[in-house]
Amino acid sequence: MDVIVAIDIGGTKIAAGLVTTDGTVIDRTRCRVNSAQSDDGLFGDLTGLVSEMLVRARGQHGAHPIAVGIGTAGPGEPNAERVSPLNIPCWRDFPLAQRLRDFTGLPVFGDGDAKALALGEGWKGAARGHDNFIAMVVSTGVGGGIVLNGKLLDGEGGNAGHVGHVIVEPGGRRCACGGRGCLEAEASGPAIEAITGRPPTQPTYETIQRTGR
C-alpha cells in the first residue's frame, strides 16, 4: 500500500498523518508550535513528527511512503519552497520543501493550507461536484482557497485567496501583518477569544442547543 506523509502547519500546531492514494487517513499525530524557538528548532519538531509517521507507515501499516504533502499557513512561495507564515515569526523565507526533501529523500509537494483545503473539499468533501467555490480556514489565522472552473486559483505569487488580510474594520485591531482591521485580526480564533473573553474550546449556547453538549 502506498501512502503520502501529509503535513499541516499552522500557527498553533503542526499535524502529520498518513494518507492513502484514495484519500483515507490511516494514522496521525501532532505537536504544538513553539514559535519562540529557532527556525531549526521548529523544523526539528516537524521532522520528529515526520520520522514517527515514516516508522509507523512501515512498521504498523506495512505501507510504502511515496511522497510528502504540505499545507502551510502563509504566505509562501509556490510548492512551499520558501515559507513565511505570519503567525510563525521564526520562519521567514524558510526553505521548507527543500529541507524536507533532504530529510526524507521523497518528492515534496506543498501549498497554502487553505488552498490545500479547497483541493480536499473538491475531491472528497462538501464541494464535490462543484466547479466554482471558495474554502476557508478559520483557526489561528484566516485564509481561503479559490476554485474557478474546476481549477485551483494560484495567482501571480501563489497566494491567491489569502483573504485573511483584507481589511474589514478600518482602524481596527492590530494584525500580525502590521495592518489594522484585517479579517484575521477581527475573526480568527484568537481574535474571537480576545473580543468575547471566551476561549474557543468553550461551546457557545448555540452549539450546545444544536449538539446537546
C-alpha positions as a Markdown table, in Angstrom:
| # | Residue | x | y | z |
|---|---|---|---|---|
| 1 | Met | 0.0 | 0.0 | 0.0 |
| 2 | Asp | 1.3 | 3.4 | -1.0 |
| 3 | Val | 0.9 | 6.4 | 1.4 |
| 4 | Ile | 1.6 | 10.1 | 1.5 |
| 5 | Val | 3.0 | 11.7 | 4.6 |
| 6 | Ala | 0.7 | 14.7 | 5.0 |
| 7 | Ile | 1.7 | 17.7 | 7.0 |
| 8 | Asp | -0.5 | 20.6 | 8.2 |
| 9 | Ile | 1.4 | 23.6 | 9.6 |
| 10 | Gly | -0.5 | 26.2 | 11.5 |
| 11 | Gly | 0.3 | 29.0 | 14.0 |
| 12 | Thr | -0.7 | 26.8 | 17.0 |
| 13 | Lys | 0.0 | 23.2 | 16.0 |
| 14 | Ile | 1.8 | 21.1 | 13.4 |
| 15 | Ala | -0.1 | 17.9 | 12.5 |
| 16 | Ala | 1.2 | 15.0 | 10.4 |
| 17 | Gly | -0.6 | 11.9 | 9.1 |
| 18 | Leu | -0.5 | 9.1 | 6.7 |
| 19 | Val | -3.0 | 9.2 | 3.8 |
| 20 | Thr | -3.6 | 6.5 | 1.2 |
| 21 | Thr | -3.8 | 7.3 | -2.5 |
| 22 | Asp | -7.6 | 7.2 | -2.3 |
| 23 | Gly | -7.7 | 9.8 | 0.4 |
| 24 | Thr | -8.1 | 7.7 | 3.5 |
| 25 | Val | -6.3 | 8.9 | 6.7 |
| 26 | Ile | -4.9 | 5.9 | 8.4 |
| 27 | Asp | -2.7 | 7.5 | 11.1 |
| 28 | Arg | -2.0 | 10.9 | 12.6 |
| 29 | Thr | 0.0 | 12.8 | 15.2 |
| 30 | Arg | 0.6 | 16.4 | 16.2 |
| 31 | Cys | 2.6 | 18.8 | 18.3 |
| 32 | Arg | 2.2 | 22.4 | 19.5 |
| 33 | Val | 4.1 | 25.2 | 17.7 |
| 34 | Asn | 6.7 | 27.0 | 19.9 |
| 35 | Ser | 7.5 | 29.9 | 17.6 |
| 36 | Ala | 9.7 | 31.5 | 20.2 |
| 37 | Gln | 12.4 | 28.9 | 19.3 |
| 38 | Ser | 14.8 | 29.0 | 16.4 |
| 39 | Asp | 13.9 | 28.2 | 12.8 |
| 40 | Asp | 15.9 | 24.9 | 13.0 |
| 41 | Gly | 14.3 | 24.1 | 16.4 |
| 42 | Leu | 10.8 | 24.3 | 14.9 |
| 43 | Phe | 11.9 | 22.3 | 11.9 |
| 44 | Gly | 13.3 | 19.7 | 14.4 |
| 45 | Asp | 9.8 | 19.4 | 15.9 |
| 46 | Leu | 8.4 | 18.9 | 12.4 |
| 47 | Thr | 10.9 | 16.2 | 11.4 |
| 48 | Gly | 10.2 | 14.4 | 14.7 |
| 49 | Leu | 6.6 | 14.0 | 13.6 |
| 50 | Val | 7.6 | 13.0 | 10.1 |
| 51 | Ser | 10.0 | 10.4 | 11.4 |
| 52 | Glu | 7.2 | 9.0 | 13.6 |
| 53 | Met | 4.9 | 8.7 | 10.6 |
| 54 | Leu | 7.6 | 7.1 | 8.4 |
| 55 | Val | 8.3 | 4.5 | 11.1 |
| 56 | Arg | 4.6 | 3.8 | 11.7 |
| 57 | Ala | 3.9 | 3.6 | 8.0 |
| 58 | Arg | 6.4 | 0.7 | 7.5 |
| 59 | Gly | 6.1 | -0.9 | 10.9 |
| 60 | Gln | 2.4 | -0.7 | 11.9 |
| 61 | His | 0.8 | -0.4 | 8.5 |
| 62 | Gly | 3.1 | -2.2 | 6.1 |
| 63 | Ala | 2.9 | 0.8 | 3.9 |
| 64 | His | 5.3 | 2.4 | 1.4 |
| 65 | Pro | 5.7 | 6.2 | 1.7 |
| 66 | Ile | 5.9 | 7.7 | -1.8 |
| 67 | Ala | 5.8 | 11.5 | -1.2 |
| 68 | Val | 5.3 | 14.3 | 1.3 |
| 69 | Gly | 2.4 | 16.7 | 1.0 |
| 70 | Ile | 2.4 | 20.1 | 2.9 |
| 71 | Gly | -0.4 | 22.5 | 3.7 |
| 72 | Thr | 1.1 | 25.5 | 5.5 |
| 73 | Ala | 0.0 | 28.8 | 6.8 |
| 74 | Gly | 1.1 | 31.6 | 4.5 |
| 75 | Pro | 2.3 | 33.5 | 2.7 |
| 76 | Gly | 4.8 | 31.4 | 0.9 |
| 77 | Glu | 6.3 | 30.6 | -2.5 |
| 78 | Pro | 4.7 | 28.1 | -4.9 |
| 79 | Asn | 5.2 | 24.5 | -3.7 |
| 80 | Ala | 6.1 | 25.8 | -0.3 |
| 81 | Glu | 9.7 | 26.2 | -1.5 |
| 82 | Arg | 10.1 | 29.1 | 0.9 |
| 83 | Val | 7.5 | 30.0 | 3.6 |
| 84 | Ser | 7.0 | 33.0 | 5.8 |
| 85 | Pro | 3.9 | 32.3 | 7.9 |
| 86 | Leu | 2.8 | 35.5 | 9.6 |
| 87 | Asn | 1.9 | 33.6 | 12.8 |
| 88 | Ile | 5.2 | 31.7 | 12.9 |
| 89 | Pro | 7.7 | 34.5 | 13.3 |
| 90 | Cys | 10.8 | 32.2 | 13.5 |
| 91 | Trp | 10.2 | 31.1 | 9.9 |
| 92 | Arg | 11.0 | 33.9 | 7.4 |
| 93 | Asp | 11.9 | 32.7 | 3.8 |
| 94 | Phe | 12.4 | 29.3 | 5.4 |
| 95 | Pro | 13.3 | 26.7 | 2.7 |
| 96 | Leu | 10.7 | 24.2 | 3.8 |
| 97 | Ala | 10.3 | 22.0 | 0.7 |
| 98 | Gln | 14.0 | 21.5 | 0.1 |
| 99 | Arg | 14.7 | 20.8 | 3.8 |
| 100 | Leu | 12.0 | 18.1 | 3.8 |
| 101 | Arg | 13.3 | 16.6 | 0.5 |
| 102 | Asp | 16.8 | 16.4 | 2.1 |
| 103 | Phe | 15.4 | 14.9 | 5.3 |
| 104 | Thr | 13.1 | 12.3 | 3.7 |
| 105 | Gly | 14.6 | 11.6 | 0.3 |
| 106 | Leu | 11.0 | 11.8 | -1.0 |
| 107 | Pro | 9.3 | 14.1 | -3.5 |
| 108 | Val | 7.7 | 17.0 | -1.7 |
| 109 | Phe | 4.6 | 18.9 | -2.8 |
| 110 | Gly | 3.2 | 21.9 | -0.9 |
| 111 | Asp | 0.8 | 24.8 | -0.9 |
| 112 | Gly | -1.1 | 27.1 | 1.4 |
| 113 | Asp | -3.3 | 25.4 | 3.9 |
| 114 | Ala | -6.5 | 26.9 | 2.7 |
| 115 | Lys | -5.6 | 26.1 | -0.9 |
| 116 | Ala | -5.0 | 22.5 | 0.1 |
| 117 | Leu | -8.3 | 22.6 | 1.9 |
| 118 | Ala | -10.0 | 23.7 | -1.3 |
| 119 | Leu | -8.5 | 20.8 | -3.2 |
| 120 | Gly | -9.6 | 18.4 | -0.5 |
| 121 | Glu | -13.1 | 19.7 | -0.3 |
| 122 | Gly | -13.4 | 19.5 | -4.1 |
| 123 | Trp | -12.1 | 15.9 | -4.1 |
| 124 | Lys | -13.7 | 14.3 | -1.0 |
| 125 | Gly | -15.7 | 16.9 | 0.8 |
| 126 | Ala | -18.5 | 19.4 | 0.7 |
| 127 | Ala | -17.6 | 20.9 | -2.7 |
| 128 | Arg | -17.7 | 17.6 | -4.7 |
| 129 | Gly | -19.4 | 18.1 | -8.0 |
| 130 | His | -18.9 | 21.9 | -7.9 |
| 131 | Asp | -16.6 | 23.8 | -10.3 |
| 132 | Asn | -16.6 | 27.2 | -8.6 |
| 133 | Phe | -16.2 | 27.6 | -4.8 |
| 134 | Ile | -14.1 | 29.1 | -2.0 |
| 135 | Ala | -12.9 | 27.1 | 1.0 |
| 136 | Met | -11.9 | 29.0 | 4.1 |
| 137 | Val | -9.7 | 28.2 | 7.1 |
| 138 | Val | -10.7 | 30.0 | 10.3 |
| 139 | Ser | -8.2 | 29.0 | 13.0 |
| 140 | Thr | -5.1 | 30.7 | 14.4 |
| 141 | Gly | -5.2 | 32.6 | 11.1 |
| 142 | Val | -7.8 | 33.1 | 8.4 |
| 143 | Gly | -7.2 | 32.0 | 4.8 |
| 144 | Gly | -9.0 | 31.0 | 1.6 |
| 145 | Gly | -8.6 | 28.7 | -1.4 |
| 146 | Ile | -10.5 | 29.5 | -4.6 |
| 147 | Val | -11.5 | 27.1 | -7.3 |
| 148 | Leu | -12.7 | 28.5 | -10.6 |
| 149 | Asn | -14.0 | 26.4 | -13.5 |
| 150 | Gly | -12.6 | 23.3 | -11.7 |
| 151 | Lys | -9.1 | 24.7 | -11.3 |
| 152 | Leu | -7.3 | 25.9 | -8.2 |
| 153 | Leu | -6.5 | 29.7 | -8.5 |
| 154 | Asp | -2.9 | 30.3 | -7.7 |
| 155 | Gly | -2.4 | 34.0 | -8.5 |
| 156 | Glu | 0.9 | 35.5 | -9.6 |
| 157 | Gly | 2.8 | 34.7 | -6.4 |
| 158 | Gly | 0.9 | 31.6 | -5.4 |
| 159 | Asn | -1.1 | 33.3 | -2.7 |
| 160 | Ala | -4.5 | 33.8 | -4.3 |
| 161 | Gly | -7.3 | 33.5 | -1.8 |
| 162 | His | -5.3 | 34.8 | 1.1 |
| 163 | Val | -8.3 | 36.7 | 2.4 |
| 164 | Gly | -7.2 | 37.0 | 6.0 |
| 165 | His | -5.5 | 40.3 | 5.2 |
| 166 | Val | -8.4 | 42.0 | 3.5 |
| 167 | Ile | -9.4 | 45.0 | 5.7 |
| 168 | Val | -12.9 | 44.6 | 7.1 |
| 169 | Glu | -12.7 | 47.0 | 10.0 |
| 170 | Pro | -10.7 | 50.2 | 9.1 |
| 171 | Gly | -8.6 | 51.3 | 12.1 |
| 172 | Gly | -9.5 | 48.0 | 13.9 |
| 173 | Arg | -7.4 | 45.5 | 15.8 |
| 174 | Arg | -3.6 | 45.3 | 15.0 |
| 175 | Cys | -2.8 | 42.3 | 12.8 |
| 176 | Ala | 0.4 | 40.3 | 12.6 |
| 177 | Cys | 1.0 | 41.6 | 9.1 |
| 178 | Gly | 1.3 | 45.1 | 10.5 |
| 179 | Gly | -2.0 | 46.4 | 9.3 |
| 180 | Arg | -5.2 | 47.1 | 11.3 |
| 181 | Gly | -8.7 | 45.7 | 10.9 |
| 182 | Cys | -7.7 | 42.7 | 8.8 |
| 183 | Leu | -10.2 | 39.8 | 8.7 |
| 184 | Glu | -7.6 | 37.7 | 10.5 |
| 185 | Ala | -7.2 | 40.3 | 13.3 |
| 186 | Glu | -11.0 | 40.5 | 13.7 |
| 187 | Ala | -12.3 | 37.0 | 13.2 |
| 188 | Ser | -9.5 | 34.4 | 13.8 |
| 189 | Gly | -9.8 | 32.0 | 16.7 |
| 190 | Pro | -7.5 | 34.1 | 19.0 |
| 191 | Ala | -9.3 | 37.3 | 17.9 |
| 192 | Ile | -12.7 | 35.9 | 18.8 |
| 193 | Glu | -11.4 | 34.8 | 22.1 |
| 194 | Ala | -9.9 | 38.2 | 22.8 |
| 195 | Ile | -13.1 | 40.0 | 21.8 |
| 196 | Thr | -15.5 | 37.8 | 23.6 |
| 197 | Gly | -13.4 | 36.8 | 26.6 |
| 198 | Arg | -14.4 | 33.2 | 25.9 |
| 199 | Pro | -11.8 | 30.6 | 24.7 |
| 200 | Pro | -12.7 | 28.8 | 21.5 |
| 201 | Thr | -12.9 | 25.5 | 23.4 |
| 202 | Gln | -15.9 | 26.7 | 25.4 |
| 203 | Pro | -19.0 | 25.9 | 23.5 |
| 204 | Thr | -21.5 | 28.6 | 22.6 |
| 205 | Tyr | -25.1 | 28.5 | 23.6 |
| 206 | Glu | -26.0 | 27.9 | 20.0 |
| 207 | Thr | -23.6 | 24.9 | 19.8 |
| 208 | Ile | -25.0 | 23.4 | 23.0 |
| 209 | Gln | -28.5 | 23.8 | 21.6 |
| 210 | Arg | -27.6 | 22.2 | 18.3 |
| 211 | Thr | -25.4 | 19.3 | 19.6 |
| 212 | Gly | -26.7 | 18.7 | 23.1 |
| 213 | Arg | -23.2 | 19.1 | 24.6 |
